[in-house]
Structure formats: structure tokens, C-alpha cells
Amino acid sequence: MQVALDILSWLLLIAGSAFALIGAAGLIRFPDVYARMHAAGITDTLGAGLIISGLMIQGGFTLVTVKLAAILIFLLYTSPTSTYALANAAYSRGLQPLLGKRDADTAEKESS
């Protein structure tokens, strides 16, 4: 039984780390603020959530698991809320999403 729990926790830790790395690449590669906020939200919510879940399985039934569960609940409420607040503030200040707009250099490179 312990081996199965170890395998499950390591799968969650690896998946969470993979989402964190993919989200970090998205922060660098995505073109505008809104897409980057999406990458940051996925990294924060899903990546950290999977990592904390894996740590909870490793912790067993202890006080550490209760603390990790409290952190996970706090994270699941605050991360989407802060991403929404940041996107709303950016939109209120007049920052428009790209929505398929491409600059002339990109279109020129693709056509040649």
C-alpha cells in the first residue's frame, strides 16, 4: 500500500512540476498581458495544487497534511481571484487583448 501511495504522490509531484515549467515557458513566449496572466494562473493554481496534493499524500495523516490542505484551499481561492482582478484592472486602463492581431513583420516572415 505504501508503494502505491509513493507512486501516486510522485506522479502528482512530477505533473505539478511539468505544469509549472510549461507555465514558465508560457510567461516568456505568450504575446500579451492576458495570455501571460493565463499562463501564470495555470502555473499557480494547477501546478502548485498538484505539488501540494503530492506532498499531502507523502505527509500521511499528520498536522502537516492539515496545514498543506489549508494552503491548498487558500491557493485555490486567491489565485483565480487575483488573476481576475489583474485582468480587470488592465482592461479598465484600456489595455486591449491582441485577439489575432499580427504585426506586419510577423505576417511578412510567414508569407516568404
Protein Blocks (a to p, Z undefined) as FASTA:
>chain_A
ZZmmmmmmmmmmmmmmmmmmmmmmmmmmpmblklmmmmmmmmmmmmmmmmmmmmmmmnop
afklmmmmmmmmmmmmmmmmmmmmmmmmmmmnopacfklpacfklmmmmmZZ
